Every structure is written in C-alpha cells, then in structure tokens.
C-alpha cells in the first residue's frame, strides 16, 4: 500500500479517530481491494478507469489498483474529496 505525497499530507490532517478507522479498514482492504465488507466500504468510481473509493464515515480515501499495489491519491471529507 502506497500514498502519494499529497495523500500522505491529507491523511495526516484527518482527525485522529478517523485515521484510526482508516487504519483498521486498510487491513481489510489489503486482503481484497475490490470487494467491500463490513468495516471496509469500497466502490468503483464512475468516470475514471481505475479509481476506487474507501468510505469511513463522512471521509473518503481515493485509490487506484496498480498490479498488486494499492496507491492512495486523496483523502478528505466527502464534500471535498471528489473535486479535482
């Protein structure tokens, strides 16, 4: 699992409780990044070839699957994260 530099900064800016919930979801995401399950709400994003989102409460993590790697490109509140 990798983070772009901007995603890493955005992740550090999230509230601590949200970071903890994302960390727990990362463990589940690692097992199968394309399949959602309790504690790991995953959906493919429309309009992008290889973009997925991980939902944790009102926050989202946007990622791409590159071979066996998961690369997070953005983190943020749901009202802001989808804006380019």
N, C-alpha and C positions, 0 to 999 in steps of 0.2 A: 504494500500500500504506500503510495507516494502522495505528496502535496506539492502543488505549485507554490512559489514564494508568496503570491497574493493570497492563496487559500490558507497557507500557514498563518499569515498575519491575521486574516479574518477569523480563523479558528481560535487564536489566542484572545481575540476581542470578545468572544462569546461569553455569556455568564458561566461561572464555574459549574453550576448544576447542569447546564445544557452540555458543556464539554464532557462531563462525566457520562451523561446519557448517550452522547455520540460515541464515546469510547466503548461503551457496552455494545452499541449497535455495530461498531467496527468488527468486533469478534464474530458476530453472526454474519456480517456482510462478507467476511473473508471466506467463509465456507461456500457460499454461492452468491455472487454479486448480482445475479439476475432474478433471484427469487425472493420475494418478501415472505416474512413470517412474523409472529408476534415479537415485538421489540425491534423489528427491522423492516419498516415500511418502505418498499422500493418500487419505483415506477420508471418506465422508459419515458423520456421526454419527446414529445412530437416536434417535428421541425428540425431536429438535429440527428445526424446519422448515428452517433454513438454517445448520446448523453443520457444519463440516468440521474435520478434524484433519490436521496435518502431523507426521509422525514423524521424529525424528532420534535414533537410538539409543534410550536409555531416556527421552528427553524428548519432550514434545508441545507443539505450538502449536495452539490452537483459534482458528478464524477463521470469518467469515461473508463471503459474497459479496453485495455491495450494488451492483447495476448493474455498472459497470466497476471498482469499488473492492473491494479485499480488506482487511477490517478484522479485525485480530487482537485477541482479547479476553482470552486467557490463555496463559501459558507455564508449564511446570513438569514435574516428574518424573511419570512415568506413574502412579505410585501415588497422586498427589495431584491431578492436574490435572482429573480428571473430577468431583471432589467440588464441590458448589455452595457 
